[in-house]
Amino acid sequence: MNQHHITFHRENGRQQTFTVPAGARLDEVAAQAGFDLRTHCGGAGTCGKCQVIVNRQKVLACRTTVESDLDVLLPDASLRMGEEHVVVQLNCCHSHESYRHSREGGNPDDRLASLDPRLRGDDGIHHYGIRHYGIAADIGTTTLAAELHDFTGTLPVQTASRANPQRKFGDDVISRIQKVMDDPAMLTAMQQLIVGALNDMIAELTEKMGITPQDISVMVASGNAVMQSLLFGIDPSSLGTSPFHAPVETFPARLGSEIGLTMSPEGTALALPIFGGFVGGDIVAGVLTLPQLQSSVVPRFLLDIGTNGEIVLAHRGELYTAATAAGPAFEGAKIEHGTLAIPGAIDRVEVVSGKITVSTIGNKPPVGICGSGLIDAVAVLLKQQIIQPGGRFTKKESHVELVPKTESGIGNAIVLTQRDIRELQLAAGAIRAGITLLLQENSVLPEEIETFYVSGGFGQSIRLSSARQIGLLPPIPTDRFVFCGNTSLAGARAMLLNPDSNETVRRFIAQSHHCELASLPQFQQVFAESMRLG
């Protein structure tokens, strides 16, 4: 096979040369060389973020194959830079007093036995000796978060977070499902990535606590149906085609060593069960941490904002669930200067003395705009009548400048384009349509909602007034909204620490009803109407 030399050049003047086989795809070559290109679409050629300069011509790395020696300039704007410092929400609004009894009293072996009946001993209890440590993990599509707990309550809880390394295969779960459908070997590749990231977090957590990974006896993971499937090496392809059935609804307990986790050789890996379809363990975790939802007679609503907008209506003692394909715009993907919530990301936009002003995470120089800043920006532009409710600029503009070049941390002005606004409309419209349809299907009016819970790390960061201004959240009194933070992690924690959680989850899942929104005849019309801002 012919070999070619590829020289990668960075804007800071550094360069590296590699020898690769002819026919290799340039984005894959860059990844193997350690350059993390912004392949938000998973290499489908649709996001345009992996743009590089080859022999003085701009090309997409994911659409370019190596047929000769190449000089490749990697613009900083095309690389995922600073994402190792992503800010991940770890706390939850809900008080966990109800779980403390499991740390203050009782036998840790009893707790572990209740979590893993398959691995009980002959006497009904699994004995781990002195290994009384466990991990609760939130495995999100974009970010990962974990807590290490000492079951005796002697040592303080330790926390760690990461960007999800699977993002190289696409920012949304649909892209990752498609990768597996196209090439079954990708299932193992993606499992190894998520397990590797969890092992890195385990190493960090155990070092902080002064123990070893082999002291960990159990891990409880919470995530959407796709992420949990990928962690356990289960093919999620059935979620890639209608009628979008999850491959499993209850995840069997596994020895952590069987899937590659560094923990006690007898240690157990567990995942929360799911409601159905794309409504996964993360939303089950949310309901677990919010008892008000579990048997509510009056209408209460839970929305987990992310790439999958998972929603639950609690009403008449039953739970009604659905998922919306919001896409990754809230995570900064497909946005011209979009970014994760990293230091320097614009997270607030407002008008001061007639001028658009921004603030950034950590008060660092602006490097891009994250989801909360995007919602703020569009709300401001709508209120200032710079854009119309249909999303178009009022004047013949191609973009609005949020930060001039002289104040930017990336050497270029940070702007919001017409396409950016359209991406936000698609994401917000999907969630708004999901809320509308689930309420309609159960004959509930928005004003009848007693409490509207918003969960997810992103949900915790948005400004309520802006979300209402663009129509992302329904027009109900503001005092009915409760922002709950990371209920996925909180639910994993509850399952880890409270022996009664399994029975609670089984009970409320049994009284749930899943609705596939896209199958409803009015779906397309409601979705189109929901894209209107305001």
Secondary structure by P-SEA (a helix, b strand, c coil): cbbbbbbbbccccbbbbbbbcccccaaaaaaaacccccccccccccccccccccccccccccccccccbbbbbbbcccccccccbbbbbccccccccccccccccccaaaaaaaacccccccccccccccccbbbbbbbcccccccccccccccccbbbbbbccccccccccaaaaaaaaaaccaaaaaaaaaaaaaaaaaaaaaaaaaccccccccbbbbbbcaaaaaaaaccccccccccccccccccccccccccccccccccbbbbbbbbccccccaaaaaaaaacccccccccbbbbbbccccbbbbbbcccbbbbbcccccccccccccccccccccccccbbbbcccccccccccccccccccaaaaaaaaaaaaaacccccccccccccccccccccccccccccccccaaaaaaaaaaaaaaaaaaaaaaaaaccccccccbbbbbccccccccaaaaaaaccccccccccccccccaaaaaaaaaacccaaaaaaaaaaaabbbbccccccaaaaaaaaacccc
